[in-house]
């Protein structure tokens, strides 16, 4: 099982775990309303978050407009609005961010009291960014020194700094390392846990947060740590299964490796739900050849015809949002409810109904022989999730369908301490990095090597944020005389992802028969 955010915005969850110990956005969209400086890193908000962009433009055209710094190799609408636009060469994000922090340290704009009390790793970070003086950064990135200095002064002198990140970091060279440097920049300025401050590691889809919270993204539900036996035992109690049936023996297999295993015949069935890998996965000729193999059974569950449905042995037509009831969680932890408005056409069914039907037919049971899946309605599933999320930062225990109905959304955690939700996390400046509470023991962000439980415990951050330094390494492939050009991508407002929803209005779900075989 490989959820959306390990293919699309994998770095969002990873960088939050590496720095703060657990996933979950520290900040809120409301922070746009009071920030006095906004930094967009690889984030063309004008095209990817149009409502947020309207919010920012309202501030920019009103009294006390925030200053805007944009890092993007392209001259986008977002970049045109910026007070300072830094356009680095592709693959140089880490060098650029190290250079900005070099200036911030040099100019004395570090909140040293905050850093000393609430972070670990500062001396290593100081040593690393010292190797990125302005002239070297300009040689690597192509960004002029005067622009670097101008951006660093805006970032270093602002009283309320908010940084946002998206695909220009996530789907680029040294992705997690670069995203962590944005976290570092915010933290050395002490800009966390207060209005107008923090970082938003954005998502490509609004509901990517659901995927991460519920454990479909290589994590365990409720951000539990798969390497912590106490977390595994707790999940086993929630599900009423024995702990040893929950797989913890190795990290979960990532998307591209799943296709390699299918190509080799180790995986004999692939079930795609609301995704279009025949367009979106790297090395498409190889992926499409694998999908066409006769001994690979391909199931596609979608509301629209896609390039991937052409390879399907079985198509399961699914209902879209207006045809089913359920909740979804926005990037900034805001939970919304959506009630069914119309019946789904043809044989289309809500995804949850399909999953429950499958579980019943497979005979999945708990350790008492009762059905593993004990709910049949969206609200009952939500109540089960509330119980699963208890005592974690993504605590839903105080949320109900009744509380969500008629509201414009409630930000988790919602519990006895926060009965009406929490606008931002870490207001107490205590982070979920303790060895017994963290959702992951993290990685070496330069090599990707996992940190062991023993190593992490021996250097327990004990509630302090982790400043993880990184060097810039040249991309393995760069333009040369034979191949002199870079190719990069960018999203358009009305050309969403693989065009599944935007390429045309035709919907095959209205056909009388929707099960197709090659």
Secondary structure, DSSP 8 states (H G I E B T S, - for coil): ---GGGTSSHHHHHHHHHHHSS-S-SS-GGGGGT-SEEEEES--HHHH-HHHHHHHHHHHHSSS--EEEEE-SS--HHHHH-SEEE---TT-HHHHHHHHHHHHHHTT---HHHHHHHEE-HHHHHHHHTT--HHHHHHHH---HHHHHHHHHHHHH-SSEEEEE-HHHHTSTTHHHHHHHHHHHHHHTT--SSTT-EEEE--SSTTHHHHHHHT-SSSBGGGB-TT-HHHHHHHHHHHTS-GGGS--SS----HHHHHHHHHHTS--EEEEES--HHHHSSSHHHHHHHHT-TTSEEEEEESS--TTGGG-SEEEEB--GGGS-EEEE-TTSEEEEE---S---TT-B-HHHHHHHHHHHHT-B-TTSSBS----SHHHHHHHHHHHTTTSTT--TT--HHHHTTSS-EES--SSTTTT--SSS-TTS--S-STTT-S---B-TTT--B--HHHHHHT--TT-EE---------SS---SSS--------BTTB-TTSTTTS-S--GGGSS------
